[in-house]
C-alpha cells in the first residue's frame, strides 16, 4: 500500500502571539507619537507577519484552529483601528496645514476658468 503524504501540523500559536505582541508595542508607540518607535515597531510587525506567513504555508490544513482564526480576526480588527487612527491624525495635520498655509492663486488653467466661462456667457448673449 502506498502511504499518503501529509504535511505535519505545526503549532501556529507562537506566531500569532508574536503578531499580537508587536501590535501591542505599536499601539504604545502610536500613543506616544514617537515617529522612530512607530517606524521600528512597524518593521518588527512586518517581520513577524512574514514569519507567520511562512509558517502558515508550511503548516498543515488543520493547523489554523477556530481559536487561532478568532485571534487573527481580532488582530485584523486592531490593525484596522490603528490604520483609522493614523488616517485621522494625517487628516488633522493636513487640515491644520491648509489653514496655516492657504493656497495662493496659481498660474494654471484653473485661474483661467472664470474668464473662459464668462467669455462663453458673453458669446451666448451676443
Secondary structure, 3 states (H helix, E strand, C coil): CCCCCCCCCCCCHHHHHHHHHHHHHHHHHHHHCCHHHHHHHHHHHHHHHHHHHHHHHHCCCCCCCHHHHHHHHHHHHHHHHHHHHHHHHHHHHHHHHHHHCCCCCCCCHHHHHHHHHHHHHHHHHC
